Amino acid sequence: MSFNINEYYSNLSKGDVILAYKGSITSELINEVLEAVEGKLEDGNEDGKTRKKLYNVLVESLQNLYHHIEETHEGIDEDLDPKFGILVIEKDSDGDYKVITGNFVSVVKTKFLKEKIDKINSLSKDELKDMYKFILNHQKISAKGGGGLGLVDIARKTGKKMLYNFYDYNEKYVFFDLQILI
């Protein structure tokens, strides 16, 4: 294994971290994270527009983690929960927020994910709006609960390109991280 999850996580948790979590991604956790972040943003006197945007991106990001984590991890450290994921929210020196999520993904799915994110990143604001409407009107809700709107919605709300990495873990899995700037 060339990728070390603990080393990766500790490298993320530097700077002005609003929240850092690694472990099982559950519906209860999602509610707790959203409440905690909302409280911290209110306490920090963050403006309403930024709070709303960050909150919406967090909802989409956490739902993506929750619904798309693969629960079967052949060859992945047994100490890790089957619904293992990482979430870090930090504020940079410019006052911008970064939401970082990470989870294990089968090697087979990396091409699809890369193509999907690259396609979304290549679209203009109007093209994203059109894509969003098209998916809303033509896609069926999947067994995992979504119709593919999450990443498109994140791109629309932030107006920024999503950054991502695939870290080799073993022959069947990679660790996928997604970084969203707000």
PAZAPA-4460 file (N, C-alpha, C; in steps of 0.05 Angstrom, whole numbers, plus 32768, in hexadecimal, padded with zeros to 4 digits):
% residues 182
    n_x    n_y    n_z   ca_x   ca_y   ca_z    c_x    c_y    c_z   seq   type   mol
   8011   7FE8   8000   8000   8000   8000   8012   8019   8000     1      M     A
   800E   802A   7FEC   801E   8042   7FEB   8010   8059   7FF8     2      S     A
   7FF6   8057   7FFB   7FE6   806D   8006   7FE0   8068   8024     3      F     A
   7FE6   807B   8035   7FE2   8078   8051   7FCC   808C   805A     4      N     A
   7FB5   8081   8062   7F9E   8092   8068   7FA3   80A5   8080     5      I     A
   7FB2   809C   8094   7FB7   80AD   80AB   7FC9   80C4   80A4     6      N     A
   7FDD   80BF   8093   7FF0   80D3   808A   7FE1   80E8   8079     7      E     A
   7FD0   80DE   8067   7FC0   80EF   8056   7FAE   8101   8067     8      Y     A
   7FA1   80F6   807B   7F8E   8105   808C   7F9D   811A   809C     9      Y     A
   7FB4   8113   80A7   7FC3   8126   80B7   7FCE   813D   80A6    10      S     A
   7FD4   8138   808C   7FDD   814D   807A   7FC6   8160   8073    11      N     A
   7FAD   8156   8074   7F96   8167   806E   7F90   8179   8085    12      L     A
   7F94   8170   809D   7F8B   817E   80B5   7F9F   8193   80BE    13      S     A
   7FA8   81A3   80AB   7FBA   81B9   80B2   7FAD   81D3   80A9    14      K     A
   7FB3   81E9   80B6   7FA6   8202   80AF   7F8E   8207   80C1    15      G     A
   7F7C   8219   80B8   7F65   8220   80C7   7F4E   820D   80C2    16      D     A
   7F4E   81F7   80D0   7F3B   81E1   80CC   7F22   81E7   80DC    17      V     A
   7F0B   81E7   80CE   7EF1   81EB   80DA   7EE7   81D1   80E6    18      I     A
   7EEC   81BC   80D6   7EE3   81A1   80DF   7EF4   818D   80D0    19      L     A
   7EFC   8178   80DE   7F0B   8161   80D2   7EFF   8148   80DD    20      A     A
   7EF9   8135   80CC   7EEE   811B   80D4   7EF7   8105   80C2    21      Y     A
   7EFD   80EE   80CE   7F02   80D6   80BF   7EF5   80BF   80CE    22      K     A
   7EE6   80AF   80BF   7ED8   8098   80CC   7EC0   8091   80BC    23      G     A
   7EAD   8085   80C9   7E95   807B   80BC   7E82   8092   80B4    24      S     A
   7E79   8092   809C   7E67   80A7   8092   7E4A   809C   8095    25      I     A
   7E3C   80A8   80A8   7E20   809F   80AE   7E0D   80B7   80AB    26      T     A
   7DF4   80B1   80AA   7DE0   80C7   80A8   7DE1   80D8   80C1    27      S     A
   7DE6   80CC   80D8   7DE8   80DB   80F1   7E00   80EE   80F0    28      E     A
   7E16   80E5   80E5   7E2E   80F5   80E3   7E28   810E   80D2    29      L     A
   7E1A   8109   80BB   7E14   811F   80A9   7E05   8135   80B8    30      I     A
   7DF0   812D   80C7   7DE1   8141   80D7   7DF3   814F   80EB    31      N     A
   7E04   8140   80F9   7E15   814D   810D   7E29   8160   8101    32      E     A
   7E35   8159   80EA   7E48   816A   80DC   7E3A   8184   80D3    33      V     A
   7E23   8181   80C7   7E15   8199   80BD   7E0E   81AC   80D4    34      L     A
   7E04   81A1   80EA   7DFE   81B2   8101   7E17   81BF   810C    35      E     A
   7E2D   81B0   810F   7E46   81BB   811A   7E51   81D1   8108    36      A     A
   7E51   81CD   80EE   7E5C   81E1   80DC   7E4B   81F9   80DB    37      V     A
   7E31   81F5   80DB   7E1E   820C   80DB   7E23   821D   80F4    38      E     A
   7E26   8211   810B   7E2C   821F   8124   7E46   822E   8123    39      G     A
   7E5B   8222   8118   7E75   822F   8117   7E75   8247   8104    40      K     A
   7E66   8244   80EE   7E64   825A   80DB   7E55   8272   80E7    41      L     A
   7E40   826C   80F6   7E30   8281   8103   7E41   828F   8118    42      E     A
   7E50   827E   8128   7E61   828A   813D   7E78   829A   8131    43      D     A
   7E80   8293   8119   7E96   82A1   810B   7E8C   82B9   80FC    44      G     A
   7E73   82BF   80FE   7E67   82D6   80F0   7E6C   82D6   80D2    45      N     A
   7E6B   82BE   80C6   7E6E   82BB   80A9   7E55   82C6   809C    46      E     A
   7E58   82D3   8085   7E41   82DF   8078   7E2E   82C9   806E    47      D     A
   7E14   82D0   806C   7DFF   82BD   8066   7E03   82AF   804B    48      G     A
   7E0D   82BD   8037   7E10   82B1   801C   7E26   829B   801D    49      K     A
   7E3C   82A1   802A   7E51   828D   802D   7E48   8275   803D    50      T     A
   7E3A   827B   8053   7E30   8265   8064   7E1E   8253   8054    51      R     A
   7E0C   825E   8045   7DF8   824F   8035   7E07   823E   8020    52      K     A
   7E1A   824A   8012   7E29   823C   7FFE   7E38   8225   800A    53      K     A
   7E47   822A   8020   7E56   8215   802D   7E44   81FF   8037    54      L     A
   7E2E   8206   8043   7E1B   81F2   804D   7E10   81E1   8036    55      Y     A
   7E08   81ED   8020   7DFE   81DD   8009   7E13   81CB   7FFE    56      N     A
   7E2C   81D4   7FFC   7E41   81C3   7FF2   7E47   81AC   8005    57      V     A
   7E46   81B2   801F   7E49   819D   8033   7E34   8188   8031    58      L     A
   7E1B   8190   802E   7E05   817D   802B   7E0A   816A   8013    59      V     A
   7E10   8176   7FFC   7E15   8166   7FE4   7E2E   8154   7FE8    60      E     A
   7E43   815E   7FF3   7E5C   814F   7FF7   7E57   8137   800A    61      S     A
   7E49   813C   8020   7E44   8127   8033   7E31   8112   8028    62      L     A
   7E1D   811B   8019   7E0B   8108   800C   7E1A   80F7   7FF8    63      Q     A
   7E2C   8103   7FE8   7E3D   80F4   7FD6   7E4D   80DF   7FE4    64      N     A
   7E5A   80E7   7FFA   7E69   80D3   800A   7E57   80BD   8014    65      L     A
   7E41   80C4   8020   7E2F   80B1   802D   7E24   809D   8018    66      Y     A
   7E1B   80A7   8001   7E0E   8096   7FEE   7E21   8087   7FDB    67      H     A
   7E3A   8090   7FD8   7E4B   8084   7FC5   7E63   8076   7FD0    68      H     A
   7E65   8073   7FEA   7E7B   8064   7FF6   7E75   8046   7FF0    69      I     A
   7E8A   8039   7FE7   7E88   801C   7FE2   7E8E   800E   7FFC    70      E     A
   7E7C   7FFD   8003   7E7E   7FEF   801D   7E8F   7FD6   801D    71      E     A
   7E97   7FCD   8006   7EA8   7FB6   8004   7EC4   7FBF   7FFD    72      T     A
   7ED7   7FB9   800F   7EF2   7FC3   800B   7F06   7FAC   800D    73      H     A
   7F08   7F9C   7FF8   7F1C   7F87   7FF9   7F38   7F92   7FFB    74      E     A
   7F47   7F89   800E   7F63   7F92   8011   7F66   7FAD   801E    75      G     A
   7F51   7FB9   8029   7F54   7FD2   8037   7F55   7FCD   8054    76      I     A
   7F66   7FDC   8062   7F6A   7FD9   807E   7F51   7FD2   808E    77      D     A
   7F51   7FBB   809C   7F3A   7FB2   80AB   7F31   7FC5   80C1    78      E     A
   7F43   7FD6   80CA   7F3D   7FE9   80DF   7F2A   7FFF   80D5    79      D     A
   7F28   8002   80BB   7F16   8017   80B0   7EFA   800D   80AD    80      L     A
   7EE7   801D   80B5   7ECB   8017   80B2   7EC4   8013   8094    81      D     A
   7EB1   8001   808E   7EA9   7FFE   8072   7E9F   8018   8065    82      P     A
   7E94   802A   8074   7E8A   8043   8069   7E9D   805A   8070    83      K     A
   7EB7   8054   806E   7ECC   8067   8076   7ECE   807E   8062    84      F     A
   7ED0   8096   806E   7ED4   80AE   805E   7EE2   80C3   806E    85      G     A
   7EEA   80D8   8060   7EF8   80EE   806C   7EEA   8108   8064    86      I     A
   7EE8   811A   8077   7EDD   8135   8071   7EEE   8149   8080    87      L     A
   7EF7   815D   8071   7F06   8173   807D   7EFB   818D   8072    88      V     A
   7EF6   81A0   8083   7EED   81BB   807B   7F01   81CE   8086    89      I     A
   7F0C   81DF   8075   7F20   81F2   807E   7F1C   820D   8071    90      E     A
   7F26   8221   807E   7F25   823D   8074   7F41   8245   806E    91      K     A
   7F46   824F   8056   7F61   8257   804F   7F66   8275   8057    92      D     A
   7F7F   827E   8052   7F86   8299   805A   7F77   82AF   804B    93      S     A
   7F6C   82A8   8034   7F5C   82BB   8025   7F3F   82BC   802E    94      D     A
   7F38   82AB   8041   7F1C   82AA   804B   7F0A   8297   803C    95      G     A
   7F16   8288   8028   7F06   8274   8019   7F06   825A   8028    96      D     A
   7EF0   824B   8023   7EEE   8231   8030   7EF5   821B   801C    97      Y     A
   7EFF   8205   8027   7F04   81ED   8017   7EF7   81D5   8025    98      K     A
   7EE7   81C7   8016   7EDB   81AE   8021   7EE9   8197   8013    99      V     A
   7EF4   8185   8022   7F02   816E   8018   7EF5   8155   8022   100      I     A
   7EED   8144   800F   7EE2   812A   8016   7EF3   8115   800A   101      T     A
   7EF4   80FD   8016   7F03   80E7   800C   7EF7   80CD   8013   102      G     A
   7EFA   80B9   8001   7EF0   809E   8006   7EFD   808B   7FF2   103      N     A
   7EFB   8072   7FF8   7F06   805D   7FE6   7EF3   8058   7FCF   104      F     A
   7EFE   8055   7FB8   7EEF   8050   7F9F   7EFC   803A   7F90   105      V     A
   7EEC   8029   7F84   7EF9   8013   7F74   7F07   801F   7F5C   106      S     A
   7F1D   8013   7F55   7F2D   801C   7F3E   7F1B   801E   7F25   107      V     A
   7F08   800C   7F22   7EF6   800C   7F0B   7EE7   8026   7F08   108      V     A
   7EE0   8033   7F1E   7ED0   804B   7F1D   7EE0   8065   7F19   109      K     A
   7EFA   8064   7F1A   7F0A   807C   7F19   7F07   808A   7EFE   110      T     A
   7F06   807C   7EE8   7F03   8088   7ECD   7EE9   8097   7ECC   111      K     A
   7ED3   808B   7ED5   7EB9   8098   7ED5   7EB9   80B1   7EE5   112      F     A
   7EC4   80B0   7EFD   7EC5   80C7   7F0F   7ED5   80DE   7F03   113      L     A
   7EED   80D7   7EF9   7EFE   80EB   7EEC   7EF0   80F8   7ED5   114      K     A
   7EE4   80E9   7EC3   7ED6   80F4   7EAC   7EBF   8106   7EB4   115      E     A
   7EB0   80FD   7EC9   7E99   810D   7ED2   7EA2   8128   7EDD   116      K     A
   7EB6   8127   7EEF   7EBF   8140   7EFB   7ECD   8152   7EE6   117      I     A
   7EDD   8147   7ED4   7EEA   8157   7EBF   7ED5   8164   7EAD   118      D     A
   7EC0   8155   7EA7   7EAA   8160   7E96   7E9D   8178   7EA5   119      K     A
   7E96   8174   7EBE   7E89   8189   7ECD   7E9B   81A1   7ECF   120      I     A
   7EB5   819C   7ED5   7EC9   81B2   7ED7   7ECC   81C2   7EBD   121      N     A
   7EC6   81B5   7EA6   7ECA   81C2   7E8C   7EB3   81D4   7E84   122      S     A
   7E9D   81D2   7E92   7E84   81E0   7E8A   7E83   81FD   7E95   123      L     A
   7E77   820E   7E85   7E72   822A   7E8D   7E5A   822A   7EA1   124      S     A
   7E56   8241   7EAC   7E3F   8245   7EBF   7E25   823D   7EB1   125      K     A
   7E20   8247   7E99   7E07   8241   7E8B   7E06   8223   7E83   126      D     A
   7E1C   8217   7E7B   7E1C   81FB   7E74   7E16   81EA   7E8D   127      E     A
   7E21   81F2   7EA4   7E1B   81E3   7EBD   7DFD   81E5   7EC3   128      L     A
   7DF2   81FC   7EBF   7DD5   8200   7EC4   7DC5   81EE   7EB2   129      K     A
   7DCC   81ED   7E98   7DBF   81DC   7E85   7DC2   81BE   7E8C   130      D     A
   7DDA   81B6   7E94   7DDF   819B   7E9C   7DCD   8193   7EB5   131      M     A
   7DCC   81A6   7EC8   7DBD   81A1   7EE0   7D9F   819D   7ED9   132      Y     A
   7D95   81AE   7EC8   7D79   81AB   7EBF   7D74   8191   7EB0   133      K     A
   7D87   818A   7E9F   7D84   8172   7E8F   7D83   8159   7EA2   134      F     A
   7D96   8158   7EB5   7D97   8141   7EC8   7D7D   8141   7ED8   135      I     A
   7D74   8158   7EE1   7D5C   815A   7EF1   7D44   814F   7EE2   136      L     A
   7D42   8155   7EC8   7D2B   814D   7EB8   7D2D   8132   7EAB   137      N     A
   7D45   8127   7EA8   7D48   810E   7E99   7D53   80F6   7EA7   138      H     A
   7D61   80FB   7EBE   7D6D   80E4   7ECB   7D5A   80D7   7EDF   139      Q     A
   7D5D   80BE   7EE2   7D4E   80AF   7EF6   7D5E   80B0   7F11   140      K     A
   7D4F   80AF   7F27   7D5C   80AE   7F41   7D69   8092   7F44   141      I     A
   7D82   8092   7F4B   7D90   8078   7F4D   7D8A   806A   7F67   142      S     A
   7D93   8052   7F69   7D8F   8042   7F82   7D9D   804F   7F99   143      A     A
   7DB2   805F   7F94   7DC0   806C   7FA9   7DB4   8087   7FB0   144      K     A
   7D9E   808E   7FA3   7D8F   80A6   7FAB   7D93   80BF   7F9A   145      G     A
   7DA6   80BF   7F87   7DAA   80D7   7F78   7DA7   80D2   7F5A   146      G     A
   7DA5   80E8   7F4C   7DA3   80E7   7F2F   7DBC   80F2   7F22   147      G     A
   7DD1   80F6   7F32   7DEA   8101   7F27   7DEC   811F   7F29   148      G     A
   7DDB   812B   7F39   7DDA   8148   7F3B   7DF0   8154   7F4E   149      L     A
   7DF9   8144   7F61   7E0A   814E   7F77   7E22   815E   7F6E   150      G     A
   7E33   8153   7F5D   7E4B   8161   7F54   7E45   8179   7F43   151      L     A
   7E30   8177   7F33   7E28   818D   7F22   7E1E   81A4   7F34   152      V     A
   7E0F   819D   7F48   7E04   81B2   7F5A   7E1B   81BF   7F69   153      D     A
   7E2F   81B0   7F72   7E46   81BB   7F80   7E54   81CF   7F6D   154      I     A
   7E59   81C7   7F54   7E66   81D9   7F41   7E56   81F2   7F3C   155      A     A
   7E3C   81F0   7F3B   7E2B   8207   7F37   7E2C   821A   7F4E   156      R     A
   7E2B   820F   7F66   7E2A   8220   7F7E   7E45   822E   7F84   157      K     A
   7E5B   8220   7F7E   7E75   822C   7F84   7E80   823D   7F6E   158      T     A
   7E7A   8236   7F55   7E85   8244   7F3E   7EA2   823E   7F3A   159      G     A
   7EAD   822A   7F48   7EC9   8223   7F46   7ECD   8206   7F3D   160      K     A
   7EE5   8201   7F33   7EEB   81E5   7F2B   7EF0   81D4   7F43   161      K     A
   7EE7   81BB   7F41   7EEC   81A8   7F57   7F07   819B   7F52   162      M     A
   7F16   8197   7F67   7F30   818A   7F65   7F2D   816D   7F70   163      L     A
   7F3C   815B   7F65   7F3A   813F   7F6E   7F54   8131   7F6A   164      Y     A
   7F57   811B   7F7A   7F6F   810A   7F78   7F66   80ED   7F7C   165      N     A
   7F74   80DB   7F6F   7F71   80BF   7F74   7F8C   80B4   7F7E   166      F     A
   7F8D   80AA   7F96   7FA5   80A0   7FA2   7FA4   8081   7FA1   167      Y     A
   7FB8   8075   7F94   7FB9   8058   7F93   7FBA   804C   7FAE   168      D     A
   7FA8   8039   7FB3   7FA8   802B   7FCD   7FB0   800E   7FCA   169      Y     A
   7FA1   7FFF   7FB9   7FA9   7FE4   7FB2   7F9F   7FDF   7F96   170      N     A
   7FA1   7FC6   7F8D   7F9A   7FC1   7F71   7F7C   7FC4   7F6B   171      E     A
   7F6B   7FC5   7F7F   7F4E   7FC8   7F7B   7F42   7FE3   7F83   172      K     A
   7F50   7FF1   7F94   7F45   800A   7F9F   7F59   8021   7F9E   173      Y     A
   7F4E   8039   7F9B   7F5D   8052   7F9E   7F4F   8063   7FB3   174      V     A
   7F5D   8076   7FBE   7F50   8089   7FD0   7F4B   80A2   7FC0   175      F     A
   7F32   80A9   7FBF   7F29   80C0   7FAE   7F24   80D8   7FC1   176      F     A
   7F31   80EF   7FBB   7F2A   8107   7FCA   7F20   811C   7FB7   177      D     A
   7F0C   812B   7FC1   7F00   8140   7FB1   7F02   815A   7FC2   178      L     A
   7F0D   816F   7FB5   7F10   8188   7FC3   7EFF   819E   7FB5   179      Q     A
   7EEF   81AA   7FC6   7EDC   81BE   7FBC   7EE3   81D9   7FC9   180      I     A
   7EE7   81ED   7FB8   7EEE   8207   7FC2   7ED5   8219   7FC2   181      L     A
   7ED2   8228   7FD8   7EBA   8239   7FDB   7EC4   8255   7FE2   182      I     A
***
